Amino acid sequence: MNKPAGAGGTEGGVGRFFIGLIMMVVGGYLFLNNIHVGHHFRFGMGYGLFSIGGLSITSGYVLIPFIFGIGMIFYNSKNYIGWFLAIASIAMLAFGVITSIHFTFRRMTAFELISILVLLIGGLGLFLSSLRNMSKSQDEDS
């Protein structure tokens, strides 16, 4: 006789599935809610990886090839150099913005951090264990 399938089509507990899912969601929310995202992007900020003769390329300098590229595109839309300059400048500008972002964790007690981690990781473990087959004996007529 076929038993009704539990979580994930196995005989794992449906209750464990939902409790683990709720714990993961709450722990993930609390974890992400305590991260502060900041930036220090400005047009005078230099790109650390790119320097020419000891002079670093700032994010404002990236707009110069962009201006030339846009001019070339409007003069002749089939000009590959203009398209390359414009796209490369936008990519460099996006790179500069993304690399200037920094993440900090807000000030909290050890109890708060441990509670968040227990909810997040414990919920993940409970969720994954509900997907396992929990029966001790395997049915032979399957």
Protein Blocks (a to p, Z undefined) as FASTA:
>chain_A
ZZdddehhiabdfklmmmmmmmmmmmmmmmmmmpccddfddfkbccfkbcgehiacdfkl
mmmmmmmmmmmmmmpmmlmklmmmmmmmmmmmmmmmmmmpccddddddfklmmmmmmmmm
mmmmmmmmmmpcfbfbdcfkZZ
